[in-house]
Amino acid sequence: MTASFLDFPVFDIERDGVRVHGRIGGRGAPLLLLHGHPQTHAIWHRVAPALAERFTVVAIDLRGYGDSGRPAADAAHANHSKRAMALDALAAMRHHGFERFGVLAHDRGARVAHRLAADHPSAVERMLLLDIAPTLAMYEHTSEAFARAYWHWFFLIQPPPLPEALIASDPVRYVRSVMGGRHAGLAPFAPEVLAEYERCAAIPGSAESICEDYRASAGIDL
């Protein structure tokens, strides 16, 4: 992460017993940043300083990722639902006094943003979603090419404990396999940020939360 992003003050709040970790910095209209999988709020390290020149930037770790809490799994996967994650995000913004704000979200975070806007439309002034298509449509129109490229979608939703056991046995390999398996490989990722993703993936409970996130997306979130 760039030094200027590391200078953003860190905050931690708690909602329903789950810690929400993030950074805040800048000045201007509030802007919530939500990351994707298997990353953390550090994904914004190159753009957050520029955004902070015009916005008060709030970047959080989704539950189950980064340094946010890892709630227990439940039969309905509700603890890792996008509705629960949206409430975390809303709580973080309200903690800083923001009742209405913009949202910039990527991948898993964009799914959280969808739920946030649907459940709390008065809170979302506008939003920009990056690298996402509607999950239900993607499942309904799955092709062999999609299944090969997005193998982790189908791996992570398998019944416990196999997927989480395999991830937990070598979380660094999992992170590098998912993030390095696309056309650009690992080259775009700053070494210190990649190291941050790897550190957080190795935190106890991460593998379980990652799987529960995707199980929720294939069930209660649909």
N, C-alpha and C positions, 0 to 999 in steps of 0.2 A: 504494500500500500504506500502511496505517496505520503511524504511527511505532512503535507497540509491536511490530508484526510485523517491521518493519525492524530492530528491536533484537534479534531472535532471532539467535544466532550462526550464521554460515555455515560449512558444511563441504564438503569435496570428498574423495572416495575414488576408488580405481580398481579396477575388476574386469575382468580379461581385457583390459586395455588401453583400457577405456572409462571415462571420467570420470563419476562420479555426483555431482551437485551438489544441495545442499539446505540446509535450516535446521532447527535444533533449539531447543526452548525449553519452559519450563513445568516442572511437577513432578507426580509421580504415575505411574500405570500408563502404559506406552508405547503410543502411538497413531500409526500410519503413515497419512499422507495422500497420496493419489495423484490427480493431476489428469487432465483430459480434453484434447481437441483443439479448437482449436490453441493451447492455453494452456500455462501453466507452474505451478510451485508457488504462484505469486502469486495463483492463483484463491482460495486459502483466506484471503486477507488480512483478511476481515471476521469470520471465525469462529475463526481460529487463536488470537487472544488470549484469547477466552472458553474455548476448549477447554484452553488451557494452564493455566487455573486448577485443572483437575482431572487433566490428563494431561501426560505428557512427550510433546510433539508433535514428530514428525519428518516434515517435508514435503520430498519430493524432486522433481526434474525427471526425467521418464522419458527414457531415451536417445532422442536425436533431437530433444528439446525443451529449451527453456530454456537453461541453461548446462551441461547435461550433454553428454557426448560424442556425436558423430555417426559411428557406425561405417560402414564401407563396405558397399555393397549386395552381396548374394550371390544366386546363382541360386535358392536355396530360400527366401530372405528370412529365414533363421534369425537373422541378426544383429539383426533388428527384431521377432523373435517375442515373444509375450507370455511365453513361458518364459524367454527371455533377460532381459526386463525384470523378471520376478518374481525372478530371481536377483540382479539389481541391487538391488532393494528389500530382499531378504533380507540381502545383504551390508551395506547401509547400516544396517540395524537391528542386525546383529551387531557392526558397527564400534562402535556405542554401547553394546554389552553386553546387547542385548535378544534373547533366544532365543524368546520367546513374547510376542505383542502383538496389539492390536486393529488393524483396518484400516477406514479410511473412504475410499471411492474413488468417483470420478465418471467416467462415459463411458469413454474409453480406459483410464483407470486402473482402472476396475471390471473390465475384461477382464483386466488384469494381476492384479488381486486374485483373480479366478476361478482363474487358472493357479497363483498362489501357494498358494491353499488346496488345490488339487488335488494339486500336487506336494509341498507341505510342510505337511501338515495339522497337524503338531505345533507349528508356529510360529504359527499363526493361532488366537487365542483366540476371536474373533468378528469379523464384518465387516458393514459397512453399505454397500450399493452404491446409487449415485444415478444416475438417468437412463440406464438400460441395459436392453436386452432381449437374449436370447441371439442371437448373431450369425447362427448357422446358420439359426435359425427366421426371422430377418428376411430373409435371402436367399431362403429357400424360399417365403416368402409375400409376396414383393415385389409391390406394386401400383403403378399409375401415380402415385397420390398419394404413396406412399412414395418412389418414384424421384425425383419432383419436389422433395420436401422434403429428401431426403438425397442430392442429386445428387453431392455430393463423394465419397460411397462409391464410386460407379461411375467418376467422373472419375479419382480417385487410383490406382485399380488398373490403369489402362491401361498398356500397355508403355512403358518408357522410350524416349526421353527427353522425350516431349511434355508430360506433366503437370508434371514438375519444372521444365521450361524455362518454362512459362507461369507457374507460381507464382513462380519466381525472378526473372522479369521485373518483377514488382510484388507483393512479399510483403505489403505493407501492404493493398493492395486485396484480396488473398486472405483475410487475417485478417478484415477488416471485412465482406467478403461472406459468409463462413461464419457469423461470430458475429452479424452484424446482420440476417441474413435471416429470423429467426424473429419471432414476433408482437410482442415487446418491442423489437426493434431493438437499437441500441447503448446505449440510455438506461441500462440497469442497470449498465454497466461504468464503474468509476471511471477518469477520464482517465489517471491515472498508471499504472494497471494495464494498461489498453489499450495504452498506450505501451510497456510492458514486453513484452507479447505481440508487438507489432510489431517491437521491437528484436530479439527472439530469432528471429522468423521470417526476419529478414534476415541472420542469421549464415550464412556459407557452409556448405553441406551440409544446411541445414534442409529445403529443398524435397525433396531426395532422401530424407531420413529420413522425412518426412511420408508420401511415397508408399510407401516400403518398409513403414512401419507398417501401412498399409491393405492392401497386397499380402499381407503376412503374415497379416492377419486373414481374407483371402479365400482363403487357401491353407493353409499349414502350421498355423496356429492352429485351423482348423476341426476 
